[in-house]
Amino acid sequence: MELIETRIKPQHGMLIPQNPVLCPKLTRYFFLFLGGWTLVNLLQASFTQLNPDEAYYWLYAQHLEWGYFDHPPMIALFIKLGSLLLSGELGVRLLTVLAQSISLIFIWLTARSWTTDVKTLVLFFGIAGSIALFDVYGFVSTPDAPLLLFESIFLWAYQQFLRHANWKTAFWICLGMTGMIYSKYHGFLIIALVCLSNLRLLKNGYFWAAGILTCLLYLPHVLWQIHHGFPSLEYHLIDRAEPFQWQYLLEYWPNQMVALNPFTLGLILYLMYRFRPQHVFEKSLYFIIGGLLLFFWLMTFRGHVEPQWTIAAAVPMIIITYRQATQKHSFFRYVHRFIFPTLLLILLARIILIVPLPFVDVPFYGHREWATTLQRITGNHPVAFMDSYQKPSLYTFYTHQPAFTFNSIDYRKNQFDIWKMETRFHDQPCVLVSTPEDPYAQPYSLPDQQTVYLHFTRHLPTVQHLRIHFKFADTHVRAGENIRLPVEIYNPYPFAVHLHNQEFPVSLKTVWIHGDKKWSEPLISSELPPIIEAHDTIQTTIQFSVPNLPASHVHMAISFQAGVIKPAFNSSFVSLHLQ
């Protein structure tokens, strides 16, 4: 079934010539430019320390699975393969560097109908380099890097599919879709936007075949989610939700201007307003850009939106800007006068990432020095952090010593809650990076005038993953009311958990959420045994007081606190109606 009109006027550009002919000399020049681009990224990847999130994804790669708490597994596979070939930061980033170079090849193949001379090649690479976050994901290994690669493949394949819908192009469509959704869940949004831009796809058997095969290939990740209780869905759709704040709404567009370059993004918004899409493929590019920007702007009503969440708009932005600049001299001049000068600022920023400046605070400085100094103090003991998935990841990467984190209700769950690394170090000497309030902790000096409080112990508490179950007979309660509530406590650990710990006194607390406030309260009374045996369930009764709040809805949970280690995620939250 044909998905586009068979007769396309020459000005439709993007879909003709059907088989563009390029002279070998021009192709050689393209790969010379691409080689230079790749070399710059390799140097940047080699001499820039890891971003904290990269270290976290590096830990993913040490435990390959079909899924992870925050993201699908593609970035872990990228890092694993790169680390098998090279060590250090370059190993972590090797496939990311190569992925962007391959992305540029597919973007060029999609847009090459307008490439006529070396001058237009300079234009192509200049536009691509002007988008700051696109540059960043040429050497920083996060899930956005493989997402951009497979989005580029998908859009190239979709263009080919519109010309010739057959099994070959359907295979490439499937490859692009599968790679996108295995890279980041944003891939589903990109696919949906393309389908919305061309509903006739839903009548095409080849496209359905590509979609069904993509679903089958995605089954291992779905089964992983089912086995672990859908942690990614719960986190992204529920746990990240926050009450509306004007700050999130108002900062969105300034952040997008910085991330996507105000001159490049400004030109794209003007082009989308001024010119209608000339054909179905260009319509899909409009839908991706506009859909991503508007979707995540709406998401600011339920919480903070990170600037990089719209990075997938960069690929269609490059294609559209390049097409217009090659066809209209006024836009060609605009690119040279306004967009190209920003390349100097981006170059300066990339140099700053390598050469630390004392007055510039970026998340690429000092991690190696911090980790090695901390290791000299702690020796080879496992190190436990509190409320940080980044610090144990950085520490493990730069010292190759084990580290983990205790996550509390004041923070968020992450992959460490699935790994449950504390079980490996039960009753072993460990070091807790603690707080000044810890009477057993001693202060030590670290680089950059940092002070760390370390608690050396053999009795690190293991109450983080004890499960507490309870149910209210009536969810309508009165403010200030004293309530007795039966609870069940299950020990999932393969060892007995001791609740009487002198260094880390264990207690139960109620946890409350009202609006944007979250806090814990001590119980009036509770009866806990000294030990909960492995895989055992105990029943007890607690007594607590309902906070004195105006009539409203509140959310309540019950949690264990162990000394200075804050209350953990031991139970689900229930909704109560205050009267």
Beta strands, then each sheet from edge to edge (+ up, - down):
strand 1: 383-386
strand 2: 403-406
strand 3: 430-434
strand 4: 442-446
strand 5: 450-457
strand 6: 467-470
strand 7: 476-477
strand 8: 482-490
strand 9: 497-498
strand 10: 506-514
strand 11: 517-522
strand 12: 525-526
strand 13: 531-532
strand 14: 537-545
strand 15: 553-562
strand 16: 574-578
sheet 1: 2+ 1+ 3+ 5- 4+
sheet 2: 6+ 8- 14+ 12-
sheet 3: 7+ 16+ 15- 10+ 11-
sheet 4: 9+ 13-
end
